[in-house]
Amino acid sequence: MQATVTETEQEQEPQIHLWSISDYHQMIEAGVLDEDDRVELLEGKIVCMSPQRPFHAASVQRSSRLLFKLLGDRAEIRVQLPVTLGNDSEPEPDIAVVRFENHEYSFRHPEAPDIYLLIEVADWTISKDRKQKARIYGKNQVLEYWILDLQKRQVYVFRQPEDGSYREELILNSNDTLTMQAFPDVAIALEGLFAIAQN
């Protein structure tokens, strides 16, 4: 005799609890999460951040130094610090170019209207950065988003957020020059964002 499985007996998808920004901040305040926990909140999920290899760290350093040199009196350059996006995401992009704020963001993290540009430096995280991060940034109307692909020495440029994504996506080589939408008068030689290649 063949047994039949009723709908109630079928294996159900496990329920996942999604965290809000408020929940996440309460965990930080209570000490459940601390600075030794390299995590970020992405679409309600607390996600471990990848460790940094030297080439990644050097590229973040070179990028931040170049952007500070070009924009130091026009924008604040934040390195691997949180931004608050909507009610369910608080990523820590490698670089955030943001508006100056009277209290230097002492009482809140930058939010989408404060952000000119976010940059992620991708070693082995390129898929996550192109899909999940681009979706989060586009959905929350972040003006512009770049990914530095360290493997191919290319820059992915996302612009014109619309309907939960970006309308424009460009792929440039490291020998190209690019301007930010917020500062079209500032030309950025992309080679200067990458760590020096080994000969």
Secondary structure, DSSP 8 states (H G I E B T S, - for coil): ------TTTS----------HHHHHHHHHTTSS-TTS-EEEETTEEEE-----HHHHHHHHHHHHHHHHHHTTTSEEEES---BBTTTBB---SEEEE---TTTTSSS--BGGGEEEEEEEESS-HHHIIIIIHHHHHHTT-SEEEEEETTTTEEEEEEEEETTEEEEEEEEETTSEEE-SS-TT-EEEGGGGS-----
